Amino acid sequence: MDKLKQLETFASVATRGSLTAAAKAEGVAPAIIGRRLDALEARLGVKLMVRTTRRITLTHEGSAFLEDCHRLLTDLANAEASVSAGGVKASGHLRITAPAGFGRRHVAPLVPHFRELHPEVTISLNLSDRVVDVAGEAYDCAVRVGDLPDSSLVSVRLAENRRLCVATPRYLQHHGRPQTPADLVRFDCLTLSSDASQTRGWAFTVPSEAGETTITHLRPGGPLDCTDGQVLHEWCLAGYGIAWRSTWEVEADIAAGRLVSVLDEFAAPPNGIFALFPQRKHLALRVRLWIDFLKHEYARPDFWKT
């Protein structure tokens, strides 16, 4: 309890800017506030604040420690609120991140629906194609598509994702259909530019000489390339060639007949769509409910076709 009171006092003084203001808010003498801060700094062995008669300035260590204090105190308040007055309920602020293209289509539309179910949760959504440092940037959860690098983050598989070669029916009527991946050299392939992140090219499962299957990567060419996958998708819908796209992006087009998949028998094994979060002994209720909500929505048979 003494440790918690010291943290609360430190956060209060840092926020209010003076011992007097913090003491007044709590209804105690400024000397008591000062003793708590002295005890905290002595216990930690570091100076957190430079105190003068006119102002209080946080040290570098104090600024970093203040962020941790705010997070700990907020989590404690949320934990108490979640089990009080009416049973378990989620509350607090949820910070989530997702890739831009996938996030626009399959995360952002779900955020308002989740909040309707949990109105005491506020949400910040970051959409970015850079690999966000989830723990370092204090995100609660990240949605990632594809193979995951080794990480200290905990991952939960939300759904399967597969890459398919697709084109419009009209394009295939005019140019024919490739029968093997090697045939792609004769077609207009819509590819990511060489400076994009897809360095290994298009992946296919092909039989080996030993009669087994193996994964091979091709880098087909064509008259058009782009660094943006959404542009490739739009070019493909416009009939400019064959694209290699994720099912999360094209399944609705396939279901509606706007696109047709080819070379399905050579498709590489599916990878996953994951939720990632920092390793914690006790995951906040709002994060657990958000992950469960995504799993439920992504498991609906019609979700990816709309």
For each residue, the residues with C-beta under 8 A, 3 or more apart:
1: 4 5
2: 5 6 39
3: 6 7 43
4: 1 7 8 76
5: 1 2 8 9 36
6: 2 3 9 10 36 37 39 40 43
7: 3 4 10 11 40 69 72 73
8: 4 5 11 12 73
9: 5 6 12 13 22 26 33 36 37 40
10: 6 7 13 14 36 37 40 48 49 65 66 69
11: 7 8 14 15 66 69 70 73
12: 8 9 15 16 22 25 26 33
13: 9 10 16 17 18 19 21 22 33 37 49 56
14: 10 11 17 49 56 58 62 66
15: 11 12
16: 12 13 21 22 25
17: 13 14 21 55 56
18: 13 21 22 55 56
19: 13 22 23 30 33 34 37 51 56
20: 23 24 30
21: 13 16 17 18 24 25
22: 9 12 13 16 18 19 25 26 33
23: 19 20 26 27 28 29 30 32 33
24: 20 21 27
25: 12 16 21 22
26: 9 12 22 23 33
27: 23 24
28: 23 32 33
29: 23 32 33
30: 19 20 23 33 34
31: 34 35
32: 23 28 29 35 36
33: 9 12 13 19 22 23 26 28 29 30 36 37
34: 19 30 31 37 38
35: 31 32 38 39
36: 5 6 9 10 32 33 39 40
37: 6 9 10 13 19 33 34 40 41 48 49 51
38: 34 35 41 42
39: 2 6 35 36 42 43
40: 6 7 9 10 36 37 43 44 48
41: 37 38 44 45 46 47 48 49
42: 38 39 45
43: 3 6 39 40
44: 40 41 48 65
45: 41 42
46: 41 59 61
47: 41 50 59 61 62
48: 10 37 40 41 44 58 59 61 62 65
49: 10 13 14 37 41 56 57 58 59 62
50: 47 56 57 58 59
51: 19 37 56
52: 55 56
53:
54:
55: 17 18 52
56: 13 14 17 18 19 49 50 51 52
57: 49 50
58: 14 48 49 50 62 63 66
59: 46 47 48 49 50 62 63
60: 63 64
61: 46 47 48 64 65
62: 14 47 48 49 58 59 65 66
63: 58 59 60 66 67
64: 60 61 67 68
65: 10 44 48 61 62 68 69
66: 10 11 14 58 62 63 69 70
67: 63 64 70 71 138
68: 64 65 71 72
69: 7 10 11 65 66 72 73
70: 11 66 67 73 74
71: 67 68 74 75 138
72: 7 68 69 75 76
73: 7 8 11 69 70 76 77
74: 70 71 77 78 92 93
75: 71 72 78 79 92 284
76: 4 72 73 79 80
77: 73 74 80 81 92
78: 74 75 81 82 91 92 284 285 286
79: 75 76 82 83 282 284
80: 76 77 83 84
81: 77 78 84 89 91 92 120
82: 78 79 88 89 90 91 285
83: 79 80 87 88
84: 80 81
85:
86: 89
87: 83
88: 82 83 285
89: 81 82 86 118 120 285
90: 82 118 120 121 285 286 289
91: 78 81 82 118 120 121 286
92: 74 75 77 78 81 120 121 122 284 286
93: 74 121 122 123 124
94: 121 122 123 124 140 141 286 287 290
95: 123 124 126 138 139 140 141
96: 107 111 123 124 125 126 139 140 141 142 143 290
97: 103 125 126 127 128 132 134 139 141 142 143
98: 102 103 107 125 126 127 142 143 144
99: 102 103 127 128 129 143 144 145
100: 103 104 127 128 129
101: 104 105 129 229 230 249
102: 98 99 105 106 107 143 145 246 248 249 273
103: 97 98 99 100 106 107 108 125 127 143
104: 100 101 107 108 127
105: 101 102 108 109 248 249
106: 102 103 109 110 248 298
107: 96 98 102 103 104 110 111 125 127 143 294
108: 103 104 105 111 125 127
109: 105 106 112 113
110: 106 107 113 114 293 294 297
111: 96 107 108 114 115 123 125
112: 109 115 116
113: 109 110 116 117
114: 110 111 117 118 121 123 289 290 293
115: 111 112 118 119 121 122 123
116: 112 113 119
117: 113 114 289 293
118: 89 90 91 114 115 121 286 289
119: 115 116
120: 81 89 90 91 92
121: 90 91 92 93 94 114 115 118 286
122: 92 93 94 115
123: 93 94 95 96 111 114 115
124: 93 94 95 96
125: 96 97 98 103 107 108 111
126: 95 96 97 98 132 139
127: 97 98 99 100 103 104 107 108
128: 97 99 100 132
129: 99 100 101 197
130:
131:
132: 97 126 128 137 139 142
133: 136 137
134: 97 137 139 141 142 153 276 277 278
135: 138 139 152 153 278
136: 133
137: 132 133 134
138: 67 71 95 135
139: 95 96 97 126 132 134 135 142
140: 94 95 96 277 284 286 287 290
141: 94 95 96 97 134 275 276 277 287 290 291
142: 96 97 98 132 134 139 153 275 276 277
143: 96 97 98 99 102 103 107 158 273 274 275 276 294
144: 98 99 148 155 273 274 276
145: 99 102 161 246 248 271 272 273 274
146: 161 271 272
147: 271
148: 144 151 155 272 274 276
149:
150:
151: 148 155 276
152: 135 278 279
153: 134 135 142 276 277 278 279
154: 276 277 278 279
155: 144 148 151 274 275 276
156: 274 275 276 277 291 295
157: 272 273 274
158: 143 272 273 274 275 291 294 295 298
159: 272 273 295 298 299
160: 270 271 272 273
161: 145 146 246 247 248 270 271 272 273
162: 246 247 267 268 269 270 271
163: 202 203 244 245 246 247 267 268
164: 244 245 246 247 250 254 261 264 267
165: 178 184 202 242 243 244 261 262 263
166: 236 242 243 244 245 250 253 254 259 260 261 262
167: 171 172 236 239 241 242 243 259 260 262
168: 171 172 236 237 238 239 258 259 260
169: 172 173 257 260
170: 173 174 239
171: 167 168 174 175 239 240 241 242
172: 167 168 169 175 176 177 260 262
173: 169 170
174: 170 171
175: 171 172 187 188
176: 172
177: 172 262
178: 165 181 183 184 186 187 242 262 263
179: 183
180: 183 263 266
181: 178 184 202 204 206 216 218 263 266
182: 185 218
183: 178 179 180 186 187
184: 165 178 181 187 189 202 218 220 242
185: 182 220 221
186: 178 183
187: 175 178 183 184 220 222 241 242
188: 175 222 223 224 240 241 242
189: 184 220 221 222 241 242 243 244
190: 222 224 225 226 232 235 236 240 241 242 243
191: 219 220 221 222 225 232 244
192: 196 197 198 225 226 227 229 232
193: 196 225 226 227
194: 225
195: 227
196: 192 193 227
197: 129 192
198: 192 201
199:
200: 203 217
201: 198 217 218 219 220
202: 163 165 181 184 217 218 219 220 244
203: 163 200 215 216 217 268
204: 181 215 216 217 218 263 266 267 268
205: 213 214 215 216 266 267 268 269
206: 181 213 214 215 216 266
207: 211 212 213 214
208: 211 212 213 214
209:
210:
211: 207 208
212: 207 208
213: 205 206 207 208
214: 205 206 207 208
215: 203 204 205 206 268 269
216: 181 203 204 205 206
217: 200 201 202 203 204
218: 181 182 184 201 202 204
219: 191 201 202
220: 184 185 187 189 191 201 202
221: 185 189 191
222: 187 188 189 190 191 225 241
223: 188 241
224: 188 190 235 240 241
225: 190 191 192 193 194 222
226: 190 192 193 229 231 232 235
227: 192 193 195 196
228: 231 232
229: 101 192 226 232 233 245 249
230: 101 233 234
231: 226 228 234 235
232: 190 191 192 226 228 229 235 236 243 245
233: 229 230 236 237 243 245 249 250
234: 230 231 237 238
235: 190 224 226 231 232 238 240 241 243
236: 166 167 168 190 232 233 239 240 241 242 243 245 259
237: 168 233 234 253 258 259
238: 168 234 235
239: 167 168 170 171 236
240: 171 188 190 224 235 236
241: 167 171 187 188 189 190 222 223 224 235 236
242: 165 166 167 171 178 184 187 188 189 190 236 262
243: 165 166 167 189 190 232 233 235 236
244: 163 164 165 166 189 191 202
245: 163 164 166 229 232 233 236 249 250
246: 102 145 161 162 163 164 249 250
247: 161 162 163 164 250 251 304
248: 102 105 106 145 161 251 273 304
249: 101 102 105 229 233 245 246
250: 164 166 233 245 246 247 253 254 259 261
251: 247 248 254 255 304 305
252: 255 256 304 305 306
253: 166 237 250 256 258 259
254: 164 166 250 251 257 258 259 260 261
255: 251 252 305
256: 252 253
257: 169 254 260
258: 168 237 253 254
259: 166 167 168 236 237 250 253 254
260: 166 167 168 169 172 254 257
261: 164 165 166 250 254 264
262: 165 166 167 172 177 178 242
263: 165 178 180 181 204 266 267
264: 164 261 267
265:
266: 180 181 204 205 206 263
267: 162 163 164 204 205 263 264
268: 162 163 203 204 205 215
269: 162 205 215
270: 160 161 162
271: 145 146 147 160 161 162
272: 145 146 148 157 158 159 160 161
273: 102 143 144 145 157 158 159 160 161 248 298
274: 143 144 145 148 155 156 157 158
275: 141 142 143 155 156 158 291 294
276: 134 141 142 143 144 148 151 153 154 155 156
277: 134 140 141 142 153 154 156 280 283 287 291
278: 134 135 152 153 154
279: 152 153 154
280: 277 283
281:
282: 79
283: 277 280 287 288
284: 75 78 79 92 140 287 288
285: 78 82 88 89 90 288 289
286: 78 90 91 92 94 118 121 140 289 290
287: 94 140 141 277 283 284 290 291
288: 283 284 285 291 292
289: 90 114 117 118 285 286 292 293
290: 94 96 114 140 141 286 287 293 294
291: 141 156 158 275 277 287 288 294 295
292: 288 289 295 296
293: 110 114 117 289 290 296 297
294: 107 110 143 158 275 290 291 297 298
295: 156 158 159 291 292 298 299
296: 292 293 299 300
297: 110 293 294 300 303
298: 106 158 159 273 294 295 303 304
299: 159 295 296 303
300: 296 297 303
301:
302: 305 306
303: 297 298 299 300 306
304: 247 248 251 252 298
305: 251 252 255 302
306: 252 302 303
